[in-house]
């Protein structure tokens, strides 16, 4: 990997006519971290809305073998935008000028810097819905969501970001501008480059525009909160709902530690003594969701819920969902360092995964909180620690490794929605096998022979291990 | 490309201990065609259920540079399984022994030779649904559906085959057995090889097992038939329904030629004088679909439908959908050779596409019938001709080329669900551009350096043109 020299900076400045080139250390420092671990200073940061300029910069980077790190709002929990080998950071959050909704095509077109919540709003203004709803949607860019294939609670019924991307404009690692897919919902013309690029964590190119599929906005929704004295019963209720013929739009789990943390943070009458809460949202036709909410309540009671609440007003519904949203900010009060995982298991393994997580918590004596998108098997075990306590961080490292191993043993995966990035790269071969990982590497090499595009992500470097205690 | 020699056959026979090796010309002839154009005799046909034996055969083929053609039931309309360079055909329709439904995981596991309709049945027995429903589902294998990323009418609401595949077992072109994805609905661990392989038309490997996502079966459905004196009004009604907040499970169009063909074939009281029919299915909660059917009727009437019928009994509903299914067999009565296209446009362009198709029909003096999945922009213009009439077939060639060009001009794609295969390969660069096609070729080359896996598909050979008149 080469460093950016003064003469490179000169060439970069001659290319970037419409934007900014940042070289001061204080400016560059703002681009050295994300919402995960570690700090890496880039050599130079570029802000431009011009695709033409970005193409020229990628060509320069490829010629000179300088790493390129595309970046949105850097809310990544896996290190996606971290400039681990220095080089150039492209701040694509400035590319927020295109957001068009084509009502008749049920399509939106967006540039990568648009905030995801703005896409939600634009769609809703036309009676439409862009379903993917990562918790960060009010601060994260669609470009980041695309790179990481973000999920969110609505994944249960509606799937993830990838399921709503039908076309892309992409700068390849060698600086060619290509268009994949298009404005049609069905397209089998050659290989599906769209779905290959979405979720490739910025390692196969830079997305400069996306065509997103929208759906009619469901006219009504109902919320159900079920309170359990046993986490295992809650797990069983989730399974029963999913085999009852009803597909909720959301089905979220909060364990006792999450409930207590939220009540300490902002009390709203959640039962501190309950071992688990399930929050369920049903959306669709008003008559359907009313009836389905009753059915879901019945299933929960049969599965052992001690209480089921159905909020009646919009304000009451929002109060319930606010509790779920507060988990992340609330648990940081426990300890300052939060390691948020997203190991995902087949749905039937949710109760067993919960049990194993409790074992890991005790074995390594860590602060572990479990919540997440239980309906699709995507739990978020969060470990709270203090990164200045080296001994504790070593225990955390071991616990994280065991969480990954457990998920894979149960037929699951390292990452449901956060991505591999830097932290999970050492575990890739464990899940994929050497041959599976090799087929991914072949694609990377064929597209990016000089390894300039977001290097240091996804693929483990020789002998790489998880290190949190440095 | 090398031919299979006697010594190869000897080696093949030594590998295939549990299956059959067919070398007689009469046996091989059965494997020389599919439901599209052309006849190509393979050198040898292998039937085995053993993944181990298939792995050894692929290694042999790769070492000796012998083409390998995986094949299901050969219902392909684009030439997917045609052994255009001879070599070995793997008859995977015999690999039909695995079909397991894991109710709690909402997952089915199937081997490639299982008929798609058997997956439908197995899911329904557990109250679940495997949504993809290509018209061929009672005769096509899931392996073929996966290779071609099959669609079908339910694509409108539920998407296509790819949207329901979460894991694969695949033999790579160099004979490595890899597993992609898994049993979780969320998975962002590395590149999405699952969605790359599904729809790659057998050019990137041989699928030996698939993990399919199921959903709860919607408890009720309603059908609406709307009759129009104007094809353009029918197009407008489709747009209005899609922006009314309702997402039908199916929305199919039949033009006058289709209506008349079906009435001549098996009369069921369809209006011969109508310029278009729309058939709509709504599925979901019983109360919801009843109300939505009323709303859809109202929208159709406002858009100029002269009559709207809502069948009341299950038998009446089936009668309506039978008419749609009869279009394909009915139109073959017009002339013996059917060229079934699937050019797809953004939804807003459906009325314009219909208009342009009428122009092409007149310009080239061809028998053109238009029907298909209008709700997702995936029309099926079918040309009826007689392949022994060279002069007519030359006009058909020109008309087909103009249909492709028109779809792309309108922002659409060459293929919505049939695949590229042999016939559409010459048009790939027109849609993708040289750089876009090159990025696909790089993947092919990186995975299959000896070009043994289904060669002659997707990628145009130098100077290749569409020829139907030979």
Boltz contact constraints between the chains, C-beta under 6 A:
constraints:
  - contact:
      token1: [A, 103]
      token2: [B, 243]
      max_distance: 6.0
  - contact:
      token1: [A, 104]
      token2: [B, 239]
      max_distance: 6.0
  - contact:
      token1: [A, 104]
      token2: [B, 348]
      max_distance: 6.0
  - contact:
      token1: [A, 105]
      token2: [B, 346]
      max_distance: 6.0
  - contact:
      token1: [A, 105]
      token2: [B, 347]
      max_distance: 6.0
  - contact:
      token1: [A, 105]
      token2: [B, 348]
      max_distance: 6.0
  - contact:
      token1: [A, 127]
      token2: [B, 245]
      max_distance: 6.0
  - contact:
      token1: [A, 149]
      token2: [B, 188]
      max_distance: 6.0
  - contact:
      token1: [A, 151]
      token2: [B, 186]
      max_distance: 6.0
  - contact:
      token1: [A, 155]
      token2: [B, 186]
      max_distance: 6.0
  - contact:
      token1: [A, 176]
      token2: [B, 435]
      max_distance: 6.0
  - contact:
      token1: [A, 178]
      token2: [B, 435]
      max_distance: 6.0
  - contact:
      token1: [A, 178]
      token2: [B, 436]
      max_distance: 6.0
  - contact:
      token1: [A, 182]
      token2: [B, 413]
      max_distance: 6.0
  - contact:
      token1: [A, 183]
      token2: [B, 346]
      max_distance: 6.0
  - contact:
      token1: [A, 183]
      token2: [B, 411]
      max_distance: 6.0
  - contact:
      token1: [A, 184]
      token2: [B, 344]
      max_distance: 6.0
  - contact:
      token1: [A, 184]
      token2: [B, 346]
      max_distance: 6.0
  - contact:
      token1: [A, 184]
      token2: [B, 377]
      max_distance: 6.0
  - contact:
      token1: [A, 184]
      token2: [B, 412]
      max_distance: 6.0
  - contact:
      token1: [A, 184]
      token2: [B, 413]
      max_distance: 6.0
  - contact:
      token1: [A, 185]
      token2: [B, 376]
      max_distance: 6.0
  - contact:
      token1: [A, 186]
      token2: [B, 151]
      max_distance: 6.0
  - contact:
      token1: [A, 186]
      token2: [B, 155]
      max_distance: 6.0
  - contact:
      token1: [A, 186]
      token2: [B, 344]
      max_distance: 6.0
  - contact:
      token1: [A, 186]
      token2: [B, 376]
      max_distance: 6.0
  - contact:
      token1: [A, 186]
      token2: [B, 378]
      max_distance: 6.0
  - contact:
      token1: [A, 186]
      token2: [B, 416]
      max_distance: 6.0
  - contact:
      token1: [A, 186]
      token2: [B, 417]
      max_distance: 6.0
  - contact:
      token1: [A, 187]
      token2: [B, 413]
      max_distance: 6.0
  - contact:
      token1: [A, 188]
      token2: [B, 149]
      max_distance: 6.0
  - contact:
      token1: [A, 188]
      token2: [B, 199]
      max_distance: 6.0
  - contact:
      token1: [A, 188]
      token2: [B, 415]
      max_distance: 6.0
  - contact:
      token1: [A, 188]
      token2: [B, 417]
      max_distance: 6.0
  - contact:
      token1: [A, 188]
      token2: [B, 419]
      max_distance: 6.0
  - contact:
      token1: [A, 189]
      token2: [B, 413]
      max_distance: 6.0
  - contact:
      token1: [A, 189]
      token2: [B, 414]
      max_distance: 6.0
  - contact:
      token1: [A, 189]
      token2: [B, 415]
      max_distance: 6.0
  - contact:
      token1: [A, 189]
      token2: [B, 431]
      max_distance: 6.0
  - contact:
      token1: [A, 190]
      token2: [B, 440]
      max_distance: 6.0
  - contact:
      token1: [A, 190]
      token2: [B, 458]
      max_distance: 6.0
  - contact:
      token1: [A, 191]
      token2: [B, 200]
      max_distance: 6.0
  - contact:
      token1: [A, 191]
      token2: [B, 440]
      max_distance: 6.0
  - contact:
      token1: [A, 192]
      token2: [B, 195]
      max_distance: 6.0
  - contact:
      token1: [A, 192]
      token2: [B, 199]
      max_distance: 6.0
  - contact:
      token1: [A, 195]
      token2: [B, 192]
      max_distance: 6.0
  - contact:
      token1: [A, 195]
      token2: [B, 195]
      max_distance: 6.0
  - contact:
      token1: [A, 196]
      token2: [B, 196]
      max_distance: 6.0
  - contact:
      token1: [A, 199]
      token2: [B, 188]
      max_distance: 6.0
  - contact:
      token1: [A, 199]
      token2: [B, 192]
      max_distance: 6.0
  - contact:
      token1: [A, 200]
      token2: [B, 191]
      max_distance: 6.0
  - contact:
      token1: [A, 215]
      token2: [B, 247]
      max_distance: 6.0
  - contact:
      token1: [A, 216]
      token2: [B, 245]
      max_distance: 6.0
  - contact:
      token1: [A, 216]
      token2: [B, 247]
      max_distance: 6.0
  - contact:
      token1: [A, 219]
      token2: [B, 245]
      max_distance: 6.0
  - contact:
      token1: [A, 239]
      token2: [B, 104]
      max_distance: 6.0
  - contact:
      token1: [A, 243]
      token2: [B, 103]
      max_distance: 6.0
  - contact:
      token1: [A, 245]
      token2: [B, 127]
      max_distance: 6.0
  - contact:
      token1: [A, 245]
      token2: [B, 216]
      max_distance: 6.0
  - contact:
      token1: [A, 245]
      token2: [B, 219]
      max_distance: 6.0
  - contact:
      token1: [A, 247]
      token2: [B, 215]
      max_distance: 6.0
  - contact:
      token1: [A, 247]
      token2: [B, 216]
      max_distance: 6.0
  - contact:
      token1: [A, 285]
      token2: [B, 288]
      max_distance: 6.0
  - contact:
      token1: [A, 287]
      token2: [B, 287]
      max_distance: 6.0
  - contact:
      token1: [A, 287]
      token2: [B, 288]
      max_distance: 6.0
  - contact:
      token1: [A, 288]
      token2: [B, 285]
      max_distance: 6.0
  - contact:
      token1: [A, 288]
      token2: [B, 287]
      max_distance: 6.0
  - contact:
      token1: [A, 288]
      token2: [B, 288]
      max_distance: 6.0
  - contact:
      token1: [A, 344]
      token2: [B, 184]
      max_distance: 6.0
  - contact:
      token1: [A, 344]
      token2: [B, 186]
      max_distance: 6.0
  - contact:
      token1: [A, 346]
      token2: [B, 105]
      max_distance: 6.0
  - contact:
      token1: [A, 346]
      token2: [B, 183]
      max_distance: 6.0
  - contact:
      token1: [A, 346]
      token2: [B, 184]
      max_distance: 6.0
  - contact:
      token1: [A, 347]
      token2: [B, 105]
      max_distance: 6.0
  - contact:
      token1: [A, 348]
      token2: [B, 104]
      max_distance: 6.0
  - contact:
      token1: [A, 348]
      token2: [B, 105]
      max_distance: 6.0
  - contact:
      token1: [A, 376]
      token2: [B, 185]
      max_distance: 6.0
  - contact:
      token1: [A, 376]
      token2: [B, 186]
      max_distance: 6.0
  - contact:
      token1: [A, 377]
      token2: [B, 184]
      max_distance: 6.0
  - contact:
      token1: [A, 378]
      token2: [B, 186]
      max_distance: 6.0
  - contact:
      token1: [A, 411]
      token2: [B, 183]
      max_distance: 6.0
  - contact:
      token1: [A, 412]
      token2: [B, 184]
      max_distance: 6.0
  - contact:
      token1: [A, 413]
      token2: [B, 182]
      max_distance: 6.0
  - contact:
      token1: [A, 413]
      token2: [B, 184]
      max_distance: 6.0
  - contact:
      token1: [A, 413]
      token2: [B, 187]
      max_distance: 6.0
  - contact:
      token1: [A, 413]
      token2: [B, 189]
      max_distance: 6.0
  - contact:
      token1: [A, 414]
      token2: [B, 189]
      max_distance: 6.0
  - contact:
      token1: [A, 415]
      token2: [B, 188]
      max_distance: 6.0
  - contact:
      token1: [A, 415]
      token2: [B, 189]
      max_distance: 6.0
  - contact:
      token1: [A, 416]
      token2: [B, 186]
      max_distance: 6.0
  - contact:
      token1: [A, 417]
      token2: [B, 186]
      max_distance: 6.0
  - contact:
      token1: [A, 417]
      token2: [B, 188]
      max_distance: 6.0
  - contact:
      token1: [A, 419]
      token2: [B, 188]
      max_distance: 6.0
  - contact:
      token1: [A, 431]
      token2: [B, 189]
      max_distance: 6.0
  - contact:
      token1: [A, 435]
      token2: [B, 176]
      max_distance: 6.0
  - contact:
      token1: [A, 435]
      token2: [B, 178]
      max_distance: 6.0
  - contact:
      token1: [A, 436]
      token2: [B, 178]
      max_distance: 6.0
  - contact:
      token1: [A, 440]
      token2: [B, 190]
      max_distance: 6.0
  - contact:
      token1: [A, 440]
      token2: [B, 191]
      max_distance: 6.0
  - contact:
      token1: [A, 442]
      token2: [B, 446]
      max_distance: 6.0
  - contact:
      token1: [A, 443]
      token2: [B, 443]
      max_distance: 6.0
  - contact:
      token1: [A, 446]
      token2: [B, 442]
      max_distance: 6.0
  - contact:
      token1: [A, 446]
      token2: [B, 446]
      max_distance: 6.0
  - contact:
      token1: [A, 458]
      token2: [B, 190]
      max_distance: 6.0
